[in-house]
Amino acid sequence: MRDIRSKVDKLVRHYKTRDPFEMIKGMNVILIRYPLVGVRGFYQYFKRNNIIYIRRAMPSSWIPGPA
């Protein structure tokens, strides 16, 4: 548990935010909203690209930007 907290604290210090979407931008990760069924989201590493898929139907208050 301490190891996770220390890694999170290190990321927060590096990106100067606790907002995961701001961190994603800084990490150069591709964020895709897609109408997923049965899951809220998942991570994929494809052709040297880090991609996060999140369910499009999530409440807009959870996700910044246009829906």
C-alpha positions as CSV (number, residue, x, y, z in Angstrom):
1,M,0.0,0.0,0.0
2,R,2.8,2.4,0.8
3,D,4.4,1.6,-2.5
4,I,1.3,2.7,-4.4
5,R,0.9,5.8,-2.4
6,S,4.5,6.8,-3.0
7,K,4.1,6.2,-6.8
8,V,1.0,8.3,-6.8
9,D,2.6,11.1,-4.8
10,K,5.5,11.1,-7.3
11,L,3.1,11.4,-10.2
12,V,1.2,14.2,-8.5
13,R,4.5,16.1,-7.9
14,H,5.7,15.6,-11.5
15,Y,2.4,16.6,-13.2
16,K,1.4,19.1,-10.5
17,T,-2.2,17.9,-10.5
18,R,-4.4,15.1,-9.1
19,D,-6.7,15.2,-12.1
20,P,-6.2,11.9,-14.0
21,F,-7.3,13.5,-17.3
22,E,-4.6,16.2,-17.0
23,M,-2.0,13.5,-16.2
24,I,-3.1,11.6,-19.3
25,K,-2.4,14.6,-21.4
26,G,1.0,15.0,-19.9
27,M,1.8,11.3,-20.4
28,N,0.9,11.5,-24.1
29,V,-1.7,8.8,-23.7
30,I,-4.5,8.5,-26.2
31,L,-8.0,8.8,-24.6
32,I,-10.9,7.4,-26.6
33,R,-14.6,7.5,-25.6
34,Y,-16.4,4.5,-27.0
35,P,-19.9,3.0,-26.4
36,L,-18.6,0.1,-24.3
37,V,-20.9,-2.6,-22.9
38,G,-20.3,-4.3,-19.6
39,V,-17.1,-2.3,-18.7
40,R,-16.4,1.3,-17.8
41,G,-13.1,1.3,-19.6
42,F,-9.8,-0.5,-20.3
43,Y,-6.2,0.1,-21.2
44,Q,-4.5,-1.1,-24.4
45,Y,-0.9,-0.9,-25.6
46,F,-0.9,-1.2,-29.4
47,K,2.0,-0.5,-31.8
48,R,3.9,1.5,-29.2
49,N,0.9,3.6,-28.3
50,N,-0.8,3.8,-24.9
51,I,-4.6,4.0,-25.3
52,I,-7.3,4.3,-22.7
53,Y,-10.9,3.6,-23.7
54,I,-13.7,4.8,-21.5
55,R,-17.4,4.3,-21.8
56,R,-19.0,7.2,-23.7
57,A,-22.3,7.0,-21.6
58,M,-20.5,8.0,-18.4
59,P,-21.9,11.1,-16.7
60,S,-20.3,14.2,-18.2
61,S,-19.4,15.5,-14.8
62,W,-16.8,12.6,-14.6
63,I,-15.2,13.4,-17.9
64,P,-13.9,16.8,-19.0
65,G,-14.6,18.1,-22.6
66,P,-17.4,17.5,-25.0
67,A,-19.4,14.2,-24.8
